């Protein structure tokens, strides 16, 4: 299941989900450089999470193809995108790089991230039909920001 409690970054103050964000980002950066170089590619830029984009990500070039590697540090999810436009990411698959990352991370596929969200309101509550463990805050934000896909939740821009 991809949609685990807190995957959106909104943990509803669940302290069990707290992590050492700096250490996880540094580790992701280390693996980005190692794996991209292993494929004779290069890191064009590495971005730490910030107020604009809350996810560490790398702009890479391998065999003339430029794309991005995004990291959701709540659950060590990795995804590949052809663009860097939060709110309209175009997820892609990169089989070779994905096979390297899967030793340390869960590599999400484009089809997993494109899965449509199916939900309905029930009085004041929201029922998400997709398999999930999201908390009430995440469900309300999902509806408020009109999230359409699993990828919209995992790599959201709700701040």
N, C-alpha and C positions, 0 to 999 in steps of 0.2 A: 504494500500500500504506500502510495506517494504522499497522500494528503494527511500526514500525521499532525498531531497537536503541535502548534507553534511553527509549522513549516513556513508560514508567511512572515515570521519575525515578530508576530504579536502573540506573546506567550500568556497573556492574561495573568501576569505576575507569578507564573509557575516557576519557582526557583529551581526545580529539578532540570529545567531546560537550559540553565545558564552554562556558558562555555567560555573558554579562554579564546575570545575572538581573534586576538592578535596572533596567538600561536597557530591557530587553524589557518589563518590567512597566510602566514609565513610559510607554512607547510605546503599549502596549495601553490604558492608562488614557486617554491623549490621544485615541485613536481612539474609545473608548467614548463619551466626552463629545461629541466632534464628530459622530459618526453618530447618536447618540440625539437630540441637539439638532436635527440636520438633519431629523429626523422629528417634530419638535415634542414630543418625549418628555423625560423627565428621569431623571437618575441618582438613585435613592433612597439608595444607599450604594455605595461602592467598597471592596473588601476586598483588601488585600495578602495574598500567601501567608503562612501562619503554621503553627504546629504542629498546629492543628486541621484546617485545610483548606489543603493545600499548593498551591493554585491561586489565582491572582488571579481575581477575579470581580466582576461588577457586578450590583446589583439595580436593575432599570430598570422604568420605566412608560411605555408608549406606547399612545395611544388607549384608555386605561383598563385595559389589560392589563399586569399585573405579571409579570415573569419575570427570569431570570438569564442572564448571558453568562459562560461559563467559558473560561479561557485555559490551554492546556497549552503552556508556554513551551519545552519541549524541541524541538518541531517546529512551533511557531506554529499550533497547532490552536485553533479556536474552536468552541464548541457552545452551544446555547441549552437551558435547562432551565426547567421550571415550578416547581421547588422547589430547595432548597439543602441537601438531606439527603445528604451524602456517603455512599456505600454503597448508596443507593437513589435516585439521580438519575433524574428523569423527563425524558428528552430530547425536545425539540420542534423544529420547524422555524419559522423566521421569515424568509420569502422576501425581504422588502424590506431588512431589516437585514443579512441574510446577503449580499445582493448588494453592499452597501457594504463589508462586511468582507473580501469575497473579493479585493479589490484588494491587500490586504497579508497576508492569512492564508488558511489552508485551513479552510473552513467545513465541519464534519462534519454530516451529516444525522442525523436521528433513526433512520432505517432503518440507516445504516452503524453507528451506535453500538449498535443493538439486535441486531446480528448475533451469533448464539450462538457461543460458543467450542467447538470440537470438538478434544478432546485425549485422548491415551491414555498410559499409563505403559509404559515399556519398560525393565524392570530398575530401575535407579536414575534413569534419564532420563525426560523427558517430551517427547512429540511433539505439537506443536500443528499441527493440520491446516489451520487458517486461514493465509492468506498472512502471513508474519511474518519478522522478523529479530531476534526477542527473544533476549537472552542467557540463559544457564543460570539466573542469579539471578532474572531476571524470570519465567521458566517455573516455578521452584520456588515463588516467591511467589504466582503465579497459582493454582497448585494448593492451596497452604496456605490462602489466603484464599478459596478456592472461587469465584473469578471466573467469571461465567456469560456475559458479553457483552464485545464489543470496548469498549464504554463503561466497563465495570468496570475494564478495564486502563488506558485512556487517562486516566480521571479516578478513580484508585484512592484508597483510604484505608488504606494499608498500614503506616503509621508506628506 
